[in-house]
Amino acid sequence: MKPTILLVECGDRPGLVHAVTGVLLKRAANVVGNQEFVDRTAGRFYMRTEFEVGSGGLHPQLLEQELAAVLPPDARIRVASDMPRRLVILASREHHCLADLLVRHHFGELNAVIGAVVSNHDSLASFCHRFGIPFHHVSAEGLTREEHEQRMLACIDPCDPEYVVLAKFMRVLSPDLVARYPHRILNIHHSFLPAFIGARPYHQAFSRGVKVIGATAHFVTDDLDAGPIIVQHVLPVDHTRSAGDLARAGRDVEQAALAQALRLVLEDRVFLAGNRTVIFD
């Protein structure tokens, strides 16, 4: 039996865990996993509960109503669906993050359906076709950012994605596009930012003799590369590594960080807390 996941966020007060589990007990639900956290600075309570019910099941809307009656008025309550999530992936020329996600998807490691890959270059088309994933090449040449995004949205919107994943998509999204999918766009970038901004970050890092490289996966906001962080990975390096070595190691770190971040999101383990995240892993 696959557990049902309950997510609760509200203002903190005594007795919240008891209130939630009490409602589940009345419904003859068996709690098989529970994690909670109190952000004392903000006075917010977060809880992720896994529970099992008998063959009769438990109607999510009814459970949410019963919980709302015993929790603070500002409570956000959600019974997570176990249906595969709909994804669209945006890519450019670099293959490593996209390839990793397509392989994981092919072998059923992601609880998701990839509706399409949309790219401003056509170099990854044949690779996507090998996995049976629709590929849309939407060139940005000669277009404003807004015109290009409108053509991209003509490919994205029919998939009705729950999340959009930027797998090394090398264009800045407009505020209008970000607002279309609020806190539903994931991005990956090297963690040299803001120290090494711009082109050839690994060559810049090599020239500075860095000792650690890394990658950050985060939600996209209007502030470039400054959205709520989901995952950060680091890798020690030393003076024997060339700029090419750093770039290769960086690609490995980037794809691992993005895959882990997407897994956490798809498993409903991520709560947004302003510009921070609360993650139950």
ABEGO torsion letter per residue (X at the ends): XBBBBBBBBBBBBBGAAAAAAAAAAAAGBBBABBBBBBBAAAGBBBBBBBBBBBAAEBBAAAAAAAAAAABBAABBBBBBBABBBBBBBBBBABAAAAAAAAAAAAAGABBBBBABBBBABAAAAAAAAAAGBBBBBBBABGBBAAAAAAAAAAAAAAAGBABBBBBGBABBBBAAAAAABBGABBBBBBAAOAABBEBGAAAAAAAAGBABBBBBBBBBBABBGABBBABBBBBBBBAABBAAAAAAAAAAAAAAAAAAAAAAAAAGABBBBEABBBBBX
